[in-house]
Amino acid sequence: MADVEIFHNPSCGKSRGALELLQKEGIEPEVTQYLRDAPDRATLTRIVKLLDVEPAELVRKDKRFKDLGLDAAGFTTPKAVVDLLLQHPELMERPVVIRGDRAVIGRPPEKVLDLL
């Protein structure tokens, strides 16, 4: 397993930017395209625990979220966030970068540098 892992969406500019920043630092992370290979419950639970933000920050509140008729107030606990992302992995905020026992959401992409 790589020292650094990125949950990546290649069609997302922020995600591509974070990956490029890591590579410029000489890091070749393990890349998981989470829309193609959706994380399981254990992986999502681990991500939520490692992030230094509220679990709700891992959920994109975008057009898709609204189209599904979801209410942000219902997705504030780790369990609710994990359950939602198991059903709708496209709602995961991206990119998520993990190194050791820490994780960050790479928005802006420069936040990934905090892990280095």
Buried (B, 14 or more C-beta within 10 A) or exposed (E): EEEBBBBBBEEBEBBBBBBEBBEEEEBEBEBBBBBEEBBEEEBBBBBBEBBEEEBBBBBBBEEEBEEEEBEEEEBEEBEBBBBBBEEBBBBBBBBBBBBEEEBBBBBEBEBBBEBE
